[in-house]
Amino acid sequence: MKGISIKDIAKQAGVSPTTVSFVLNGKAKEKRISEQVAKKIQKIATRLKYKPNQLARGLRTGKTKTIGLIVEDIANNFFATLAKVVEDEADKHGYKVLYGSTEDNTEKAKGLLEVLKYRQVDGYIITPTKNLDKEIELLQSAAKPIVLMDRYFPHVESHYVVLNNYQGAYDATTHLAEKGYQKIAIVTIASDQTQMKERLEGFTAALKDNKLPFNKSQVKRLPFDLDRESFINEIKKFLLSVKDLDAVFFATNYLGIAGIETIRGLGWEIGKDIGLIGFDDHDLFRLHSPSITCVSQPIAAIGKSIVDILMKELNHPTPAPATPYQQVRLEPELIIRDSSSRD
């Protein structure tokens, strides 16, 4: 079915399409269009359920009132919840959000950027993949507002909002040490991106500061793109390979979920036979018996900070950043539950 056009509204209102365009774009007073005519046009547009063509509007005004959001995996609880916060915050400013998942694949990320460029989004919120730095710099050179989230490139000046991942991992590992666990392992993702590097660094620093043993056999790095069964098989082999293991820290929530399933399959009792902490909270962690201790991210604060920074850029008329690059690092919260209690 053909959509309602400005010409359709103009015909019913008995005015020119240009007059309709001025009214619908909020320029009635500027163009000295009478209040009576403006109200008539608005009433007809509402009755006909007129929806503007965002691409056409973008060509006329230079703005489509849309934001591109690129995340690692929209199915992941953390990114799904964060996307909802971003959507709600953007809506307060009159912006809609278009989003997609990279699955930590740089080529897929580049493809998503091309789609968003075609859709003429006004700004970008990006969880970058490993080799996306050049594309980020190209967007910056084109004066496109960008905020990176969850991770960033140390060598690229940019706005970003991230977590203090080092502190989160440090606090989790220290908690296990204080509970009396002696041989603690970590299961993480094979990545040299900032967030995963910081989590591993926080883990190893906490072991050192608590005078606990550490060697490479206590670290398992898994590829991001493994399927569920492969994650479980790899985690099982790893847990069985660490001599005297009594606790494990999972560096993402999906690894934590796979870890719970693996440990249950081994017949071990979480909280008694083995301590467990996950990174990022999840409903399953709260509802599981025993409940799972986790490092929780302040998702509402992250989403609000991202949108606030982006709006400052979008409302700034010059190509240069509205302010010096804002680099926000928020603090995590360790939520202590039964899986690390040892009681």
DRENVO-945755 format. One line per 3 residues: number of its first residue (from 1); their letters; for each residue x, y, z of N, C-alpha, C, O. Coordinates in pm, whole numbers, plus 50000, padded with zeros to 5 digits. Example, Ala and Ser with C-alpha at 12.3 -4.5 7.8 and 13.67 -1.06 7.14 Angstrom:
2
1 = AS = 51319:49431:50780:51230:49550:50780:51320:49670:50780:51424:49668:50846; 51285:49775:50708:51367:49894:50714:51290:50003:50787:51341:50114:50804
//
This chain:
343
1 = MKG = 50085:49880:50000:50000:50000:50000:50088:50125:50000:50183:50136:50077; 50053:50218:49910:50131:50340:49899:50113:50427:50023:50001:50444:50072; 50224:50482:50074:50217:50568:50191:50157:50703:50160:50155:50747:50044
4 = ISI = 50108:50769:50262:50051:50903:50247:50166:51002:50223:50265:51001:50295; 50150:51086:50122:50254:51183:50089:50211:51325:50125:50095:51351:50156; 50308:51416:50119:50279:51558:50142:50179:51609:50039:50095:51694:50070
7 = KDI = 50188:51558:49917:50094:51600:49811:49950:51562:49846:49857:51638:49818; 49933:51443:49908:49798:51400:49948:49739:51496:50051:49622:51533:50044; 49823:51536:50147:49778:51629:50251:49746:51766:50189:49645:51828:50223
10 = AKQ = 49833:51811:50098:49814:51941:50033:49682:51946:49955:49611:52046:49955; 49651:51833:49888:49529:51828:49808:49406:51843:49897:49312:51916:49863; 49405:51772:50011:49290:51780:50101:49281:51914:50172:49172:51961:50205
13 = AGV = 49396:51975:50197:49398:52104:50268:49376:52222:50175:49346:52332:50220; 49390:52198:50045:49373:52306:49950:49488:52405:49951:49469:52525:49926; 49608:52354:49979:49727:52440:49980:49837:52372:49898:49820:52260:49849
16 = SPT = 49949:52439:49885:50059:52382:49809:50138:52281:49893:50138:52290:50016; 50205:52185:49829:50292:52091:49902:50400:52163:49982:50441:52116:50088; 50448:52275:49931:50551:52351:50002:50498:52403:50135:50569:52399:50235
19 = TVS = 50375:52449:50136:50313:52498:50260:50302:52385:50361:50331:52403:50479; 50259:52268:50313:50248:52151:50402:50385:52116:50460:50398:52088:50579; 50486:52117:50375:50622:52085:50420:50670:52179:50528:50729:52137:50628
22 = FVL = 50643:52309:50509:50684:52409:50609:50615:52382:50743:50678:52389:50849; 50487:52351:50739:50411:52328:50863:50461:52204:50935:50484:52206:51056; 50479:52095:50860:50519:51969:50922:50663:51972:50972:50702:51891:51056
25 = NGK = 50740:52066:50921:50878:52081:50968:50894:52193:51070:51005:52236:51100; 50779:52240:51124:50783:52338:51232:50820:52478:51189:50871:52556:51270; 50797:52512:51063:50837:52644:51012:50718:52733:50976:50732:52827:50899
28 = AKE = 50601:52703:51033:50480:52778:50999:50494:52926:51034:50464:53012:50952; 50539:52955:51156:50554:53095:51198:50661:53166:51116:50644:53281:51074; 50773:53095:51096:50885:53154:51020:50840:53192:50879:50884:53293:50824
31 = KRI = 50753:53110:50820:50708:53134:50682:50575:53210:50678:50513:53224:50573; 50533:53258:50797:50412:53340:50809:50287:53270:50757:50204:53330:50689; 50276:53142:50791:50156:53066:50758:50058:53080:50874:50096:53063:50990
34 = SEQ = 49934:53111:50845:49836:53140:50951:49817:53018:51042:49833:52903:51001; 49783:53048:51166:49762:52942:51265:49647:52851:51223:49650:52730:51247; 49546:52910:51161:49430:52833:51116:49470:52730:51010:49429:52614:51016
37 = VAK = 49550:52773:50914:49596:52682:50807:49688:52575:50864:49678:52458:50828; 49777:52617:50953:49871:52521:51014:49797:52412:51090:49830:52295:51079; 49695:52452:51168:49617:52355:51245:49541:52260:51153:49531:52140:51180
40 = KIQ = 49489:52313:51043:49415:52233:50946:49507:52125:50886:49469:52009:50872; 49629:52168:50851:49726:52074:50792:49766:51966:50892:49773:51848:50858; 49791:52007:51016:49830:51911:51120:49717:51811:51145:49742:51692:51165
43 = KIA = 49593:51860:51144:49478:51773:51169:49464:51669:51057:49438:51552:51083; 49481:51713:50933:49471:51621:50819:49584:51518:50823:49562:51400:50798; 49704:51565:50855:49820:51475:50863:49799:51368:50970:49834:51252:50950
46 = TRL = 49741:51407:51083:49713:51312:51191:49606:51212:51149:49618:51092:51173; 49500:51263:51086:49389:51176:51044:49437:51074:50940:49394:50959:50941; 49524:51116:50850:49575:51027:50745:49692:50940:50793:49744:50857:50719
49 = KYK = 49732:50963:50920:49845:50889:50979:49972:50903:50894:50040:50806:50861; 49999:51028:50860:50117:51058:50779:50246:51032:50856:50260:51075:50971; 50338:50961:50793:50471:50937:50851:50576:50989:50754:50579:50946:50638
52 = PNQ = 50661:51081:50799:50760:51139:50708:50864:51037:50664:50901:50948:50740; 50909:51051:50542:51020:50970:50490:51149:51026:50549:51192:51136:50515; 51211:50947:50639:51328:50999:50710:51445:51029:50616:51521:51124:50638
55 = LAR = 51460:50947:50512:51570:50971:50418:51548:51102:50342:51640:51182:50324; 51422:51122:50299:51391:51247:50228:51408:51366:50320:51461:51469:50280; 51361:51351:50444:51376:51460:50541:51524:51490:50564:51565:51605:50577
58 = GLR = 51604:51384:50570:51747:51403:50592:51812:51483:50481:51900:51566:50506; 51767:51459:50358:51822:51534:50245:51786:51682:50255:51864:51769:50216; 51664:51709:50307:51619:51849:50317:51681:51922:50436:51725:52036:50425
61 = TGK = 51685:51852:50550:51724:51921:50674:51866:51889:50720:51923:51960:50804; 51924:51780:50665:52056:51739:50712:52048:51651:50835:52151:51608:50887; 51924:51624:50886:51907:51539:51004:51791:51443:50982:51686:51480:50931
64 = TKT = 51812:51318:51023:51707:51217:51012:51647:51184:51148:51550:51109:51157; 51704:51242:51254:51659:51216:51392:51669:51067:51426:51587:51012:51498; 51773:51004:51371:51799:50864:51402:51943:50847:51449:52032:50923:51412
67 = IGL = 51964:50746:51532:52096:50712:51585:52125:50566:51550:52037:50481:51560; 52247:50538:51511:52288:50401:51486:52353:50342:51610:52445:50402:51666; 52307:50226:51653:52364:50158:51770:52417:50022:51726:52341:49936:51680
70 = IVE = 52547:50003:51739:52610:49876:51704:52663:49811:51830:52748:49867:51899; 52613:49690:51860:52656:49618:51980:52718:49485:51939:52714:49446:51822; 52776:49416:52036:52839:49288:52007:52734:49181:51979:52745:49107:51880
73 = DIA = 52633:49172:52065:52531:49069:52050:52403:49118:52118:52396:49120:52241; 52304:49155:52040:52181:49210:52097:52103:49105:52175:52015:49139:52254; 52135:48977:52154:52069:48870:52230:52127:48855:52369:52065:48795:52457
76 = NNF = 52248:48910:52391:52311:48902:52522:52237:48993:52619:52201:49106:52584; 52214:48945:52740:52135:49019:52838:52190:49160:52864:52113:49255:52874; 52322:49172:52875:52383:49303:52902:52354:49400:52788:52309:49512:52813
79 = FAT = 52380:49359:52664:52363:49450:52551:52215:49477:52523:52179:49588:52482; 52130:49378:52544:51986:49398:52523:51931:49501:52621:51855:49590:52582; 51970:49489:52747:51924:49583:52849:51979:49723:52822:51907:49822:52836
82 = LAK = 52106:49730:52784:52168:49858:52754:52103:49924:52632:52082:50045:52631; 52070:49844:52531:52004:49899:52411:51869:49960:52446:51831:50062:52391; 51797:49896:52539:51668:49950:52582:51685:50083:52654:51606:50175:52633
85 = VVE = 51787:50094:52738:51814:50221:52807:51847:50330:52704:51795:50441:52712; 51934:50297:52609:51972:50394:52505:51849:50437:52426:51831:50556:52397; 51763:50341:52391:51642:50371:52315:51552:50467:52393:51500:50564:52337
88 = DEA = 51533:50441:52522:51448:50526:52605:51507:50665:52622:51434:50765:52615; 51637:50674:52643:51702:50804:52660:51699:50884:52530:51675:51005:52532; 51724:50817:52418:51722:50886:52288:51583:50938:52256:51567:51046:52198
91 = DKH = 51482:50862:52295:51343:50902:52269:51308:51033:52339:51227:51112:52289; 51369:51057:52455:51346:51182:52529:51392:51303:52447:51343:51415:52467; 51486:51281:52356:51539:51388:52272:51479:51385:52132:51522:51460:52044
94 = GYK = 51380:51298:52111:51315:51292:51980:51388:51208:51878:51364:51223:51758; 51477:51120:51922:51554:51036:51830:51509:50891:51836:51472:50840:51942; 51513:50825:51721:51488:50682:51713:51623:50611:51696:51721:50670:51651
97 = VLY = 51625:50483:51733:51750:50407:51730:51741:50289:51634:51646:50210:51639; 51840:50279:51546:51854:50163:51458:51973:50083:51509:52079:50140:51532; 51957:49952:51526:52069:49879:51582:52091:49742:51517:52003:49687:51452
100 = GST = 52212:49691:51539:52249:49561:51486:52363:49503:51568:52425:49572:51649; 52391:49374:51546:52495:49303:51621:52612:49268:51530:52593:49233:51414; 52732:49279:51584:52852:49244:51507:52894:49099:51526:52963:49043:51441
103 = EDN = 52852:49037:51637:52899:48904:51676:53053:48901:51680:53117:48801:51649; 53108:49017:51718:53253:49037:51729:53325:49008:51599:53440:48963:51599; 53257:49034:51487:53312:49011:51354:53331:49145:51284:53235:49218:51260
106 = TEK = 53457:49177:51252:53487:49309:51196:53419:49332:51062:53371:49443:51036; 53415:49231:50977:53351:49248:50846:53202:49275:50861:53144:49355:50788; 53140:49207:50956:52998:49232:50981:52978:49373:51036:52881:49441:51002
109 = AKG = 53070:49417:51121:53063:49554:51175:53074:49657:51063:53000:49756:51063; 53164:49634:50970:53180:49726:50857:53053:49730:50772:53012:49837:50725; 52991:49614:50754:52865:49608:50679:52755:49685:50747:52676:49753:50681
112 = LLE = 52747:49675:50880:52646:49750:50955:52669:49900:50943:52574:49978:50931; 52796:49941:50947:52827:50083:50930:52782:50134:50794:52731:50246:50783; 52800:50053:50690:52757:50093:50557:52605:50110:50551:52555:50204:50490
115 = VLK = 52533:50019:50615:52386:50029:50619:52344:50157:50692:52254:50228:50647; 52409:50186:50803:52373:50304:50882:52410:50433:50807:52340:50534:50818; 52520:50430:50733:52555:50546:50650:52447:50570:50545:52406:50683:50521
118 = YRQ = 52402:50461:50482:52298:50472:50381:52169:50529:50441:52099:50608:50378; 52140:50487:50565:52020:50537:50633:52040:50679:50687:51947:50737:50744; 52158:50733:50669:52189:50871:50706:52163:50900:50854:52105:51003:50889
121 = VDG = 52205:50808:50940:52188:50833:51083:52269:50956:51123:52371:50986:51062; 52221:51025:51224:52287:51150:51267:52409:51125:51355:52500:51207:51359; 52410:51014:51425:52523:50984:51514:52533:50835:51538:52441:50759:51507
124 = YII = 52645:50795:51595:52673:50653:51613:52710:50621:51758:52783:50696:51823; 52659:50509:51807:52703:50450:51934:52756:50312:51897:52682:50229:51845; 52883:50287:51925:52946:50167:51871:53021:50089:51979:53100:50146:52054
127 = TPT = 52995:49958:51984:53080:49865:52057:53177:49810:51953:53140:49719:51878; 53298:49862:51947:53385:49830:51834:53443:49688:51837:53470:49633:51944; 53460:49632:51719:53532:49506:51705:53682:49537:51694:53722:49653:51691
130 = KNL = 53761:49433:51688:53906:49448:51699:53967:49546:51598:54044:49633:51638; 53935:49533:51471:54003:49614:51368:53912:49721:51308:53920:49748:51188; 53828:49780:51390:53736:49881:51340:53790:50023:51359:53718:50120:51334
133 = DKE = 53914:50037:51402:53967:50170:51434:53972:50262:51313:53944:50382:51326; 54007:50208:51196:54016:50294:51077:53879:50349:51038:53867:50466:51000; 53777:50265:51049:53641:50309:51017:53594:50416:51115:53525:50510:51077
136 = IEL = 53632:50401:51242:53598:50502:51343:53662:50636:51306:53598:50741:51313; 53788:50631:51269:53861:50754:51234:53802:50818:51108:53798:50941:51097; 53756:50736:51012:53695:50792:50891:53564:50863:50923:53536:50969:50868
139 = LQS = 53485:50805:51012:53361:50870:51053:53391:51002:51125:53322:51102:51104; 53493:51001:51209:53532:51123:51280:53576:51231:51181:53543:51349:51198; 53651:51190:51079:53699:51288:50980:53583:51346:50900:53593:51455:50844
142 = AAK = 53471:51271:50893:53352:51320:50824:53260:51397:50920:53146:51429:50886; 53313:51427:51039:53241:51506:51141:53114:51438:51189:53016:51505:51223; 53114:51305:51193:52999:51231:51245:53017:51210:51395:53120:51157:51437
145 = PIV = 52920:51248:51477:52930:51225:51622:52932:51076:51655:52847:51000:51608; 53029:51034:51735:53044:50893:51771:53076:50882:51919:53155:50959:51973; 53012:50785:51985:53049:50749:52121:53074:50598:52123:52988:50520:52084
148 = LMD = 53191:50558:52168:53222:50416:52183:53175:50370:52320:53176:50447:52416; 53135:50244:52329:53090:50193:52458:53146:50052:52482:53174:49978:52388; 53160:50020:52607:53208:49890:52654:53358:49871:52634:53424:49806:52715
151 = RYF = 53411:49927:52525:53555:49916:52495:53595:50032:52404:53509:50103:52352; 53722:50051:52388:53770:50163:52308:53907:50128:52251:53963:50024:52283; 53960:50216:52165:54094:50199:52111:54187:50300:52180:54168:50420:52164
154 = PHV = 54286:50254:52256:54374:50347:52326:54444:50447:52233:54477:50558:52275; 54468:50408:52107:54540:50495:52014:54448:50587:51934:54497:50665:51851; 54318:50580:51956:54223:50665:51883:54153:50759:51982:54087:50712:52075
157 = ESH = 54168:50888:51964:54099:50986:52048:53950:50980:52017:53909:50996:51902; 53870:50958:52120:53726:50946:52095:53650:50964:52226:53706:50956:52335; 53520:50989:52212:53431:50981:52327:53411:50833:52359:53398:50752:52267
160 = YVV = 53408:50797:52485:53370:50661:52520:53313:50654:52661:53343:50738:52746; 53231:50551:52682:53176:50521:52815:53204:50374:52840:53154:50287:52767; 53282:50345:52942:53321:50207:52971:53311:50182:53121:53283:50273:53200
163 = LNN = 53333:50058:53158:53336:50018:53298:53481:50011:53345:53572:49990:53265; 53500:50027:53474:53631:50000:53533:53643:49848:53545:53623:49791:53653; 53677:49784:53433:53681:49639:53427:53789:49580:53517:53771:49474:53577
166 = YQG = 53901:49650:53525:54011:49605:53611:53962:49592:53756:53986:49491:53821; 53894:49696:53804:53848:49695:53942:53743:49587:53966:53742:49523:54071; 53656:49567:53869:53554:49465:53883:53614:49327:53900:53572:49251:53988
169 = AYD = 53712:49294:53816:53777:49164:53826:53861:49153:53953:53866:49048:54016; 53926:49263:53988:54009:49265:54110:53923:49240:54233:53959:49160:54320; 53810:49308:54241:53721:49292:54357:53665:49151:54366:53655:49094:54475
172 = ATT = 53628:49094:54251:53572:48959:54250:53675:48857:54298:53643:48769:54378; 53798:48869:54248:53902:48773:54285:53943:48791:54430:53968:48693:54501; 53951:48915:54475:53985:48942:54616:53878:48884:54708:53909:48830:54814
175 = HLA = 53752:48896:54668:53643:48839:54748:53661:48688:54764:53644:48635:54874; 53695:48620:54656:53717:48475:54663:53834:48444:54756:53829:48349:54834; 53940:48524:54746:54057:48503:54832:54020:48521:54979:54061:48443:55065
178 = EKG = 53942:48624:55008:53902:48652:55146:53809:48545:55202:53799:48527:55323; 53740:48474:55112:53654:48364:55156:53733:48234:55176:53677:48131:55214; 53863:48241:55151:53948:48125:55178:53979:48036:55060:54041:47931:55076
181 = YQK = 53936:48075:54941:53969:47995:54822:54117:48012:54790:54170:48123:54797; 54183:47904:54756:54328:47905:54739:54374:47890:54594:54478:47945:54556; 54298:47817:54513:54339:47793:54374:54226:47840:54284:54128:47768:54260
184 = IAI = 54241:47963:54234:54133:48028:54157:54173:48035:54010:54284:48076:53976; 54081:47996:53923:54105:48001:53779:54013:48104:53715:53916:48149:53776; 54045:48141:53592:53961:48234:53516:53932:48175:53379:54021:48120:53314
187 = VTI = 53807:48188:53335:53768:48152:53199:53728:48282:53131:53637:48351:53176; 53796:48316:53021:53774:48443:52955:53768:48422:52804:53773:48309:52755; 53756:48531:52731:53749:48526:52585:53886:48560:52527:53956:48648:52578
190 = ASD = 53924:48491:52422:54052:48516:52355:54043:48648:52280:54008:48652:52162; 54076:48755:52349:54064:48889:52292:54167:48981:52355:54195:48972:52475; 54224:49070:52273:54316:49169:52329:54251:49307:52334:54320:49409:52343
193 = QTQ = 54116:49310:52328:54045:49437:52342:54048:49482:52487:54068:49402:52579; 54028:49611:52507:54054:49672:52638:53976:49607:52751:54032:49583:52858; 53847:49578:52730:53766:49530:52842:53812:49393:52890:53814:49368:53011
196 = MKE = 53850:49304:52797:53892:49170:52836:54034:49171:52892:54065:49096:52984; 54119:49255:52838:54256:49268:52892:54251:49317:53036:54322:49265:53123; 54166:49416:53062:54157:49472:53197:54101:49371:53297:54143:49368:53413
199 = RLE = 54008:49289:53254:53952:49188:53345:54059:49085:53382:54068:49044:53498; 54139:49044:53285:54246:48948:53314:54353:49012:53402:54406:48948:53493; 54384:49138:53375:54485:49208:53456:54437:49224:53600:54516:49209:53693
202 = GFT = 54309:49256:53619:54255:49269:53754:54258:49137:53830:54287:49133:53949; 54229:49031:53759:54231:48896:53818:54372:48860:53865:54391:48818:53979; 54469:48877:53777:54607:48837:53813:54664:48927:53923:54737:48879:54009
205 = AAL = 54630:49057:53921:54680:49149:54024:54625:49111:54161:54696:49118:54261; 54497:49071:54165:54436:49034:54293:54499:48908:54349:54519:48897:54470; 54529:48811:54263:54597:48690:54311:54733:48726:54371:54770:48675:54477
208 = KDN = 54805:48812:54303:54938:48853:54351:54927:48926:54485:55002:48896:54578; 54835:49021:54494:54821:49101:54616:54773:49016:54734:54801:49048:54850; 54701:48908:54705:54654:48820:54812:54746:48699:54832:54713:48605:54905
211 = KLP = 54863:48706:54765:54967:48602:54781:54915:48462:54751:54944:48366:54822; 54836:48455:54643:54785:48325:54598:54862:48279:54474:54912:48362:54399; 54871:48148:54452:54949:48098:54338:54887:48135:54205:54764:48143:54192
214 = FNK = 54971:48158:54107:54921:48187:53972:55021:48138:53868:55141:48163:53878; 54968:48069:53768:55045:48038:53648:54949:48026:53531:54827:48031:53549; 55003:48010:53413:54920:48011:53292:54816:47900:53289:54716:47911:53218
217 = SQV = 54839:47794:53365:54743:47683:53364:54610:47723:53427:54511:47651:53412; 54607:47837:53497:54484:47883:53561:54402:47977:53473:54300:48030:53517; 54445:47997:53348:54375:48086:53256:54330:48007:53133:54409:47938:53069
220 = KRL = 54202:48018:53102:54149:47957:52981:54086:48064:52894:53992:48132:52936; 54139:48080:52773:54085:48177:52676:54010:48101:52569:54063:48008:52507; 53885:48139:52547:53802:48071:52448:53761:48166:52337:53738:48284:52363
223 = PFD = 53751:48117:52213:53704:48202:52102:53561:48247:52126:53480:48173:52183; 53530:48369:52084:53396:48425:52104:53289:48345:52031:53176:48331:52080; 53324:48292:51913:53221:48235:51825:53195:48086:51845:53136:48023:51758
226 = LDR = 53238:48029:51957:53204:47889:51984:53055:47874:52010:52990:47967:52060; 53000:47758:51976:52859:47733:52010:52851:47683:52154:52953:47657:52218; 52728:47671:52205:52707:47635:52344:52776:47504:52382:52842:47496:52485
229 = ESF = 52760:47403:52300:52818:47273:52331:52971:47280:52337:53033:47217:52423; 53030:47357:52246:53176:47370:52244:53227:47444:52367:53329:47407:52425; 53154:47551:52407:53190:47621:52531:53192:47524:52649:53287:47522:52727
232 = INE = 53088:47444:52660:53076:47351:52772:53189:47247:52769:53250:47219:52872; 53215:47192:52652:53322:47092:52640:53458:47148:52677:53537:47084:52747; 53486:47270:52629:53616:47333:52658:53629:47368:52805:53735:47350:52865
235 = IKK = 53523:47419:52864:53526:47453:53006:53544:47328:53092:53618:47328:53190; 53476:47221:53053:53488:47095:53128:53632:47045:53128:53685:47010:53233; 53694:47043:53011:53833:46997:53002:53925:47084:53087:54017:47035:53153
238 = FLL = 53900:47214:53084:53983:47307:53159:53969:47286:53309:54068:47275:53380; 53846:47280:53358:53824:47265:53502:53885:47136:53556:53937:47132:53668; 53880:47032:53476:53937:46904:53518:54090:46903:53512:54155:46819:53573
241 = SVK = 54145:46998:53437:54291:47000:53419:54365:47078:53528:54486:47060:53545; 54294:47165:53602:54359:47250:53703:54364:47176:53837:54262:47149:53899; 54485:47143:53878:54503:47068:54002:54462:47152:54124:54500:47269:54134
244 = DLD = 54386:47092:54214:54342:47155:54340:54254:47277:54318:54246:47364:54405; 54189:47286:54204:54100:47399:54176:53987:47405:54278:53921:47305:54306; 53964:47525:54335:53850:47538:54428:53761:47658:54398:53661:47679:54468
247 = AVF = 53794:47738:54297:53707:47850:54258:53737:47891:54115:53848:47872:54066; 53636:47948:54048:53655:47992:53910:53579:48123:53887:53468:48142:53936; 53643:48211:53812:53586:48341:53777:53559:48341:53627:53652:48325:53547
250 = FAT = 53433:48360:53589:53396:48365:53448:53385:48512:53405:53311:48589:53466; 53459:48549:53302:53477:48689:53267:53363:48752:53186:53368:48871:53156; 53261:48673:53149:53140:48728:53085:53020:48650:53138:53035:48542:53195
253 = NYL = 52900:48705:53118:52783:48634:53170:52751:48507:53091:52706:48408:53148; 52776:48509:52957:52747:48388:52881:52846:48276:52912:52811:48159:52906; 52969:48313:52946:53064:48211:52993:53020:48157:53129:53032:48038:53157
256 = GIA = 52970:48247:53214:52921:48205:53345:52806:48106:53334:52801:48007:53408; 52714:48131:53241:52600:48040:53222:52649:47904:53172:52603:47800:53218; 52743:47907:53076:52800:47781:53028:52875:47711:53140:52874:47588:53149
259 = GIE = 52941:47789:53225:53015:47732:53338:52924:47663:53438:52957:47556:53488; 52810:47725:53467:52713:47664:53560:52666:47529:53505:52660:47430:53578; 52634:47527:53376:52588:47403:53315:52697:47296:53318:52670:47178:53341
262 = TIR = 52821:47338:53293:52934:47244:53295:52954:47185:53434:52968:47063:53449; 52955:47270:53535:52980:47226:53673:52868:47133:53721:52894:47034:53790; 52746:47166:53685:52635:47078:53723:52650:46942:53655:52620:46838:53715
265 = GLG = 52697:46944:53529:52718:46820:53456:52827:46734:53518:52824:46611:53508; 52924:46799:53582:53031:46727:53650:52987:46670:53786:53058:46590:53847; 52870:46714:53830:52821:46668:53959:52879:46743:54078:52865:46700:54192
268 = WEI = 52946:46857:54050:53003:46938:54157:52896:47031:54212:52807:47073:54139; 52904:47063:54340:52808:47153:54403:52868:47293:54412:52968:47315:54481; 52805:47387:54343:52852:47526:54343:52837:47584:54483:52732:47570:54546
271 = GKD = 52941:47649:54530:52939:47708:54663:53000:47618:54768:53039:47664:54875; 53007:47488:54738:53067:47394:54833:53188:47326:54771:53299:47335:54823; 53166:47256:54659:53279:47192:54591:53363:47294:54516:53484:47276:54501
274 = IGL = 53299:47399:54469:53372:47500:54391:53302:47636:54404:53179:47645:54395; 53381:47741:54426:53328:47876:54429:53315:47930:54287:53389:47888:54198; 53221:48022:54266:53198:48072:54130:53153:48217:54134:53068:48256:54214
277 = IGF = 53212:48296:54046:53170:48436:54025:53162:48462:53876:53247:48416:53799; 53059:48535:53834:53044:48574:53694:53059:48725:53677:53045:48801:53773; 53087:48767:53554:53095:48910:53522:52970:48947:53444:52936:48881:53346
280 = DDH = 52902:49053:53486:52772:49098:53436:52663:49018:53503:52668:48895:53506; 52565:49087:53557:52454:49018:53623:52359:48961:53517:52363:48998:53400; 52276:48870:53561:52180:48804:53473:52069:48750:53562:52093:48713:53677
283 = DLF = 51946:48747:53509:51835:48694:53588:51865:48553:53637:51829:48516:53749; 51930:48474:53553:51962:48337:53591:52051:48333:53715:52036:48245:53800; 52145:48429:53726:52236:48433:53840:52159:48458:53971:52193:48404:54077
286 = RLH = 52057:48539:53961:51977:48572:54079:51884:48458:54118:51860:48433:54236; 51831:48389:54017:51730:48287:54041:51788:48147:54061:51722:48059:54115; 51911:48127:54017:51974:47995:54029:51992:47958:54176:52011:48045:54262
289 = SPS = 51985:47829:54205:52011:47782:54341:52135:47691:54339:52131:47583:54279; 52244:47734:54404:52258:47859:54480:52268:47981:54388:52309:47968:54272; 52232:48097:54440:52242:48221:54362:52389:48251:54334:52478:48212:54410
292 = ITC = 52413:48321:54222:52550:48339:54171:52603:48480:54200:52541:48579:54162; 52717:48486:54267:52787:48613:54290:52833:48669:54155:52876:48594:54067; 52824:48801:54139:52862:48858:54010:52914:49001:54023:52890:49069:54123
295 = VSQ = 52985:49043:53920:53025:49183:53904:52916:49248:53818:52897:49209:53703; 52847:49345:53873:52735:49408:53803:52775:49544:53747:52841:49624:53813; 52732:49569:53624:52758:49698:53560:52638:49791:53581:52524:49746:53577
298 = PIA = 52663:49922:53601:52553:50019:53617:52493:50055:53482:52522:50161:53427; 52408:49966:53430:52361:49978:53292:52285:50108:53268:52304:50173:53164; 52200:50148:53361:52123:50272:53343:52216:50392:53331:52195:50479:53246
301 = AIG = 52319:50397:53416:52414:50509:53413:52497:50506:53284:52527:50611:53228; 52532:50387:53238:52609:50375:53114:52527:50430:52997:52575:50513:52920; 52402:50384:52985:52318:50427:52875:52291:50576:52876:52295:50641:52771
304 = KSI = 52264:50631:52993:52237:50775:53004:52360:50856:52968:52350:50958:52899; 52477:50814:53015:52602:50886:52986:52629:50887:52836:52669:50989:52780; 52608:50773:52771:52632:50762:52626:52544:50861:52551:52592:50937:52467
307 = VDI = 52414:50859:52580:52320:50944:52507:52346:51092:52538:52337:51176:52449; 52378:51124:52662:52406:51264:52699:52525:51318:52617:52520:51429:52566; 52630:51238:52606:52748:51281:52530:52712:51298:52383:52750:51397:52320
310 = LMK = 52639:51201:52328:52603:51208:52187:52514:51328:52158:52530:51393:52055; 52420:51359:52247:52330:51473:52224:52406:51605:52224:52373:51697:52148; 52507:51615:52308:52588:51738:52310:52656:51757:52174:52666:51869:52124
313 = ELN = 52702:51646:52116:52765:51654:51984:52664:51686:51875:52692:51766:51785; 52547:51623:51882:52446:51644:51778:52390:51786:51781:52348:51839:51678; 52391:51847:51898:52340:51984:51910:52447:52090:51892:52421:52209:51906
316 = HPT = 52569:52045:51861:52680:52138:51842:52692:52168:51693:52708:52074:51614; 52686:52293:51652:52680:52327:51510:52811:52312:51432:52807:52307:51309; 52924:52305:51498:53051:52301:51426:53102:52158:51414:53062:52072:51493
319 = PAP = 53191:52130:51317:53242:51995:51297:53327:51944:51414:53335:51823:51436; 53390:52035:51487:53477:51993:51597:53392:51942:51713:53275:51978:51725; 53450:51857:51800:53374:51811:51917:53323:51927:52000:53392:52028:52016
322 = ATP = 53202:51912:52054:53143:52019:52135:53228:52046:52258:53235:52159:52307; 53290:51943:52309:53377:51954:52426:53499:51867:52400:53498:51787:52307; 53604:51880:52482:53712:51782:52469:53653:51643:52482:53550:51624:52548
325 = YQQ = 53717:51546:52421:53662:51411:52423:53631:51367:52566:53716:51373:52654; 53507:51324:52585:53464:51279:52718:53488:51128:52729:53437:51049:52649; 53565:51091:52829:53601:50951:52848:53559:50910:52988:53627:50936:53087
328 = VRL = 53444:50845:52992:53379:50812:53118:53409:50667:53157:53393:50576:53076; 53452:50649:53280:53479:50514:53331:53399:50497:53460:53429:50558:53563; 53295:50415:53452:53205:50396:53565:53248:50277:53651:53316:50185:53604
331 = EPE = 53207:50281:53777:53251:50177:53871:53150:50061:53878:53029:50084:53874; 53200:49938:53888:53112:49821:53900:53069:49799:54044:53119:49864:54136; 52976:49707:54063:52934:49667:54197:52946:49515:54209:52897:49442:54123
334 = LII = 53010:49470:54315:53018:49326:54340:52894:49285:54418:52876:49327:54533; 52809:49203:54358:52689:49154:54424:52720:49015:54480:52735:48919:54404; 52728:49006:54611:52768:48882:54675:52646:48794:54701:52550:48836:54766
337 = RDS = 52652:48672:54649:52544:48576:54666:52603:48444:54716:52715:48441:54767; 52527:48336:54703:52564:48210:54768:52679:48134:54701:52746:48054:54766; 52703:48158:54573:52801:48076:54501:52944:48095:54547:53032:48016:54514
340 = SSR = 52969:48201:54626:53105:48227:54676:53109:48229:54827:53205:48279:54885; 53005:48177:54892:52995:48194:55038:53082:48096:55117:53137:48132:55221; 53093:47974:55069:53169:47869:55137:53111:47833:55273:53178:47768:55354
343 = D = 52989:47873:55298:52926:47841:55427:52852:47707:55420:52793:47664:55520
//
